[in-house]
Amino acid sequence: MLKYKPLRSEYLTLLAALFFILISNPVFWQHLYAVQQPSNVHGWLFMGVGALFLIVTLNLLLTLLALPYLLKPVLTVLLIITPFVVYFMAQFGVMINVDMLRNAAQTNTTETLDLLTPKLALYWLFLGGLPLYFLWCTPLKFRPLRREVWIKLSIVLASALVLGLISFGFYKEFASVFRNHRELRYLLAPTNYIQAASSYLKQNTKLQPLVVAPIGLDAKRSIIVGARPTLTVIVVGETARAANFSLNGYKKETNPRLKQEAGLINLPAVRSCGTDTAVSVPCMFSMFEKRHYSADQAQSHQGLLDVVQRAGYQVLWRDNQSGCKGACDRVPNENTSTFAEAKLCQDGECFDEALLQGLQERIDSLQRDTVIVLHMMGSHGPAYFKRYPKAFAKFQPTCDTAQLDQCTQTQITNSYDNSLLYTDFVLSNLIDLLRKNSSKVDTAMTYISDHGESLGERGLYLHGTPYLLAPDQQTHIPAMLWLSPDYAKRTQINLACLQNKAGNTYSHDNLFHSTLGLLNIKTSLYQSELDWYAPCRNK
């Protein structure tokens, strides 16, 4: 290993600040340029002063950490993490906040492997590996303690003066840009992921053990003596966006089988609670509306399935994804990897047909009213081509790699649409199964996706954009209902009325109360105004 000349700590912190701000933030600078559009000297001056402000700020923070045995480890951690963050921002247009970090922390190994590409390795080599080599080949020189403290104090004071002058001279411009374009703070590395990590750790490292408050202690239901069992299936879709469902008017036929399903009620105007699974899934099963929802609220309170189970229903969660994010922690749950046929699984993942495995046997043995939740893999990206069997590659050409920059927009969209075509197949098979058994069991199905997906619109890919900044493609989700005639009669729901009101605007907020209403569960938690069945229930 080569050895470079010893370097004073203040030079290392300045080099690090220059590297992080100017080299490791192409996405931030591209976005700032796009929103600022400098067309004259003042505009370019603002860009330059903005760079100076960020460099001085980061250098100031690093100066405070420039201590023997501390500075190099801190820079090492930053250099290891930053290339990954920069890659995902540049490749997929994602923004880094606490929800994105939570979603990443809860992603399973198989999904993570889909994101590891040769291009990511190159990013890490040039933005992490080579700087790390220079860092550890360069000895640091420190002065005697009193002299070192004096130099650092001088740097701190000089930095504070520069920052004060910049703020005084350009406050109006800074305030305007960062107030109107809050997304910029989610694009600036390393501060974006440091802030996100701080918030995440604060939420998940409480000193006191988490106490989950029970809800719906008064939950009960009217039992019809002599009635046959009911089976209510809730399907949680993954990364399906309403815009690409032909049921909602999409030009390509992505729902050929569902279109033929008698009695299917499509809900074309539904909004998600979040833009990633880690937020949306616990939110949709929570009693809290989106405006009151937080991760802390969800973690510290029981949810819909707890109330349903308490009311006397048998409950089961079947997962073909990365878990239920807390929504099924206190009810029986199982993963497809434990029971799916080998032909439906490859490379540690199973196709969503696996969720239907063994359902007929469960129906045959039903002794009491049951609710089953099926959590799909759906259209989880970026490896859309892995979400469907080859027989469903109808739309061509496709993008057969997780490295989306190697594919055209048409290829990416075709692969995504093929995954929806497969979802159509799975849901149609589920409805057919429920209909086939409706002579002995009263059956119903609700399908609702957790969030949508960006496929290159506005330069964004995947999902997870902070909700206030998220495009329609990430929040407008597909949803649909199907009830057998006997189930509708038993629950006194007028299907024609429900079809007429299908175009109303709904959201994840409705799932909790609609399910309670559908299952005839009486509890003080229930709000009829959030029950999409309520206006169509015979009095």
N, C-alpha and C positions, 0 to 999 in steps of 0.2 A: 504494500500500500504506500502510495506517495505521501510525503509529508510536505505541507506548505509552510510558509513562514508564519510565525506566531502573529495573531491578530488581536488588537484591542477589542474589548467587548462592545464599545460604542460603534465601532465600524461594522461588527457582525450584526448588531441589531438594525443598523441602517440598511445594510445589504439585504437582510431578511425582510424588512418593511418594503423596500423597493421591489423585491422579488414577489412577495405575496400580492401587493396592490397592483403592480403593473404587469406582471407575467402571469400570475395565477387567477386573474379575474377578467378573462376575455368576455364572458357573458355579461358581467356587470357593465363593462365599458361599452359594449355593443348596445345594450339596452339604454344606457344613459344617453348615448349618442342619438339613438332613435327617438327618444322622448324630448331631447333638448334641441336637436337639429341645429347645431351652431352654423350660422351663415355669415357671421361678421366677426370682427376682432373681439368684441365683448363676449360673444358666445364661446369662442375658442378659449378666451381668457378664463371664463367660468369653468370649462373643462379642465384646464391646467391647474387652476387654483383648487378645484375639487380634488384632483389627484394629490396635490401638495398637502391639503388638509388631511386626507386619509393616510398618507405616508407618515406625516408628523404624528398623527394620533397613534398609529400602530407602533411607531418607533418609541413613542413615549411609554406605552404599555410594556413593550419589551425591555426598555431600559430599567423599569422597576423590577423586572425579573432577571436582570443581568447579574446574577450571582454565581460564584463558583459552584459546580455540581448541580446547578438548576437550569441555567440558560440552554445548554445543549439538549438536555432531555425534553424541555418544553418545545424547542424548535423541532426536535425529532418527531414528537407526537403530531405537531401541526403539519409537518412535511409528509407524514404517513397518511393522514386523513384527507388533507386538502385535495390531492389529485383525484380521489374517488368522488368527492363532492363536485369538483369542477367538471369532471367527465359527465356525471349525470345531469348537471345543469346544461352543459353544452350539447349533449346528445339528445336529451329528451325534453329540455325546456322546463324541468321541474324547479320548484322553489323550495328552499330549505327552511322549514319552521318546525315547531314541536310536534305537530300532527304528522308531518312527513317522517320525522325521526321515530316517532312511535310506530308508524306503519312499517318502517324498515326494521325496527327491533323485533317486530312480531312476524316478519316474513320467514317462511320455512327454508330449509337448506336447498330444496329443489328449485324454488323460485329464485333464490340468490344465485345459484349456478347459471340460470338463464341469463343473468345480467353480466356475467364474467366473459369478456370478449378480448380478442387480441388488441383492439383499439384501446380498451381500458388499460391493458398492460403498458402500452406505449405512453399513455397519459401519465401513468404512475412512474415510469422510467424517467421521463423528462421533467416532470414537476415534483417528483419525490425522490427517486433513486439517485440521480446525479447530484442534486443539491445535498442529499444526505451524505454522499461520498465526500463532497467538498467540506461539509460541516465537520465530519469526524476525522478528516485528514488535516484539519487546521487547528493547531493548538491555540488556546486563548491566553492572553497576557493580562494580568490584573496588577494594578499599582498597589502600593501600601494603602491600608484601609482608609486613613484620613484623606489621602489624595484621591482615592477612588470615589469616596462619598462626595467630595467636592465637585469632581467632574460630573458625576451623575446628577447632582443637585443643579449644576449649571445647565445641563441638558434639559432637565425637567422645566426649569424656569424659562429657558429660551423657547422650548416647545409650547409652553403655556402662552407666552407672548405672541408667537406666530399664530397659534390657533385663535387667540383673542382678536388679533388684527384681521385675520381672514373672516371670522364671524362678523365682525363689525362692518367690514367692507362689502360682504356678499350675503348678509343675512336674508335679505328679501329673496334673492335667487334660490338659496338653499332651502328656505322655508317653503317656497312655492313648489319646487321640484319634488322634494321629499314628502310634502303633504299630499300632492296630487298623484304621486307615483310611489305608494308605500311598498310596492313589490320590490323596489331597489334594495331594501334592507334584507330581503330574503335571498338576494343574489350576490352579496358581497362576502367573499370568503377571506379569512376564516371566522369573521364575527358572526355570520349567519348560523353556522353549526355550533359555535360555542354558546350562543344565546339559546338555541334550541336544546342543546344538551343540558344546559343549566335548568331550563324550565322542566325538561323531562325528568331529570334527577330529583328536582324539588317535588314533583308530583308522585314519584315512585319510590322515594326513600324516606318515608315518614318514620319517625322514631317510634311512634305508637303503632301497635298492630292494627291492621285494617279491620274495622268492624262493619259488617254488611247489615244495614238496617232492613228488617223485613217490611214488606208492603202488602197491601191487600189482605190483611188479617181477617177481614170480614167477608172475603170472597166465598161465594156459594153459588150453586146453580140449581135450577129446577130439573129434577130427574123424572123423565116420563116413564112410568111403570110399564114394563112389558115391551118397551121400544127396543129396536135393534141397535147395535153400537154405531157410533159415528166415527169416521176417520177424516180428520182435517189435516191437509198437507200444506205447509208453508215452504215455498221454495225461495231461497235467497240467491239471487243471481249475482254474478261477479263481472264487473267492468262492462256491463251492457249499456249502451246509450240508446235513447229512444229514437234519435235521428236515423239510425240504421235499421230499424225494424220496419219491414214493409207494411205491417199492420198500421203503422203511423204515417204511411204515404211514401216511404223510401222507394226509389225507382227500381232497385234490384230486389228480386223476390227472395228475401231472407226468411220469410215465415210461410212457406207453401203449405205446410201441414197444419199449423195452428189456424190458418185462414179457413181450413175446411172443418175445424172442430165445432160441432153444434153446441150452442150454449156458451161459448167463450165470450167473455166481456173484457174488451181491451180498454185500459185506462191510458189515454194518450198524453195527459198533462200532469205528470207526477214529478216532484222534486226530491232530491236526496238531502239528507241531513249533513253529509260531509262529502269530501272528494276522495276519500280513501277508506279501505276496509276497517282499519283500526278505529275510525270515528263512526262511520255509518252503521256498522253492524250493532255495536252496543247501543247506539243512539236509537235505532229503529225498534229495538226491543225494550227501550227504556220508557218509563212513564213521563219523562221530561220532554217537553217540546224543544225544538231546536234552539229557540231563543233563550231557554233556561238550561240547556244541556252543557255539561262539561265532563271531562274524563273522570274527575273526582266524584261528581254526582253519580255517574254510572257505576264506578267501582264501589261506592259506599252504600248503594241501594240495590235491592233485588229488582228483578225485571219481569217482563211479561210471562216468561215460561215458569217462573216461580209462582206467580199468581194462578196460572192455569193448572199447575200441578197441585197447588193448595186447594183448588176448587174441586179436585177429585179426578181430573183427567190423567190418563197415562201419557207421559211425554217422552219423546226421544229426539235427540239431535244427531243427524248423520252428516259427517263432514268430508268433503273432498277437496279441502283447501287448507289454509294455515291456521285453523282453529276458529272458535266462536267468539274470541275477544272478550270473554267473560259472560256472554249472554247465556251460556248453557252450563255454567260451572256447578250448578246445584241440581241438575237433572241428568238422567242417563244420556250418555253420548258415545258415539263410536265413529271411527275413521274408516274410510273405504279400503285403506291399505290392509285392514285386518280381515276383510271378508270378500273383496272383489275377486273375480276370476282373473287369472293371469293374462288372458287375451285382451283384457280391458286396461291393463297397466303396462307401462314401460318406463324405464329410467326413473323409477321412484314416484311416478305420477300415474293417476288413473283417469280415464275418460269419464265424463259425467254419467254415462250409462250405469256405472258402478253403483250410483246412488239408488238405482231401482232394483239392484240385486236383493233377492230375498223378501221383497215387499209383499209378493203374493202369499208367501208362507205366513208372514205377520198378519195379513188380512184374514187368512183362514183361521188363525188362532185368536182373533180379537175377542176379548171377553167384556171389555168396557170401552167407553169413549176415549179416543186416542188422538193426540196431536203429534205429528212428525214434522220436523224441520229438516229440509235438505239444503245443504250449503254447497253450491256449485263451484267448480273451477272456472266455468264460464269462458270468458274471453280475456283472461288475465294475460297481460303483455309483459315484455315486448315479444315473447316467443309465441305469437298467435298461432303459428303453424302447428304447435304442439297440442293445441286444445281440441283438435278434431281428428278423427280417422281419415285416412287418405281418400276414402270413398266420398267424403264431403268437400273435397277440394273443387267445388263447382266453378267458382269464380277464378279465372286465370288472367294473367300470370300471378303467382303468389310470392310472398317474401318468406323464404325458408331459412331465416337466420334471425337471431335476437339482436343483431347489429343493424338497426333500422337505417342507418345512413348509407348502407350498401344497397338499399332498395328504393324503387321509385314510389311516389305517392300512391299510384295505382296498385302496385304490388302489396303495399302495406294494407290498404283498404280492402283489397280482395281477401287477404288472409284473415283480417278481422271479420269481414262479412261471412266467410266460411265458418268461423267459430260460432257466429249467430245462427247460421243454418243448422249447425249441429245442436245448438241449444233448442232450436225449434223442434228438432227431431226428438230430443229427450223429453221436453215438456209435453209434446203430443203423445208420446208413448205413455207418459205418466197419466195423462187424462184418459187415454184409452183403457189403461189398467183400472183406474178408479171407476170408469163407466161400466166396465165389464163386471165389476163386483157390486154395482149399485143395487142389485136385486137382493143382496143379503146385508149390505152395509151402506149407510148413508154417507156419501163422500163429497169432499169439496177440496179445491186447491186455490191457493193464492200465490202468485209469482210477483216478486218485486226485486229489482236490482239494487245493489248497495251503492253504486255510483256509476258515472259514465266514463268516458275516455276521450282524450284528444288524439287525433290522428294526423297532426301536422298543421292544423289550423292555427294561425298566428304564431307559427313556429313552435307550438307546444305538442308534446307527445306524452302518452301515458296519462297519469292523473296525479292527484295530490296537491294541486295548486291551492293556495289559501282561498277559502270559500269566497271572501269578498272580491277576490280578483279572478276567480275561476270562470272560464267560458261556459256557455250554455251546454256544450257537449259533455262536460264533466258533472253537471248537476241535473240535467233533464234525463230521466231514467224510464225504462219500460216497466209496466206493471199490468197484470191481468188477473181475472177471477173466473173460476168455473165452479158451479154448484150443480150436483145432480138434482133432478126435479124433486125427489123425495127429501133431500137435504133442505132444499129451499122451502118446501111445504112444512117441514118440521120446524124450521127456524122462522117461518112466517115471512119470508122475503119474497117480494114481487120481482121476479127476474126481468120482466119487461120494463118496470120502473128503473131498475138498476142499470139496464142497458141505456135507457134514455138519459140518465145522469152520468154516464161514463165519461163524458167530456168535461166534467167539472175539474177544477184544479185541486189536486191532492198532494200529499208529501209523506215522508216517513213518519211524521207526527200522527198520521191517521192509523198506522198499523196497530199500535197498542190498543186503542179504543175500539177499532173495527173488529179486532180478533175477540176482545171481551164480549162485544155485542153479538158477534156471530156464534160464539160458544154459549151464549145465554148465561154469562157469569155476572152475578150481581155484586157490586162493590162500590164503595164511595169514591174510588179512583176513577170510575168510568165517566167520560164526558160524551154525551150523545152527539154534540155538535162536531166532534172529531171522528165519529163513526160513519164511514161511507155507506154502510147498510141502513142506517137509522131512518133516512127519509123514505126508504122503500120497504120498511117492515110494517106488516099489517097490524093495526092497533087492536 
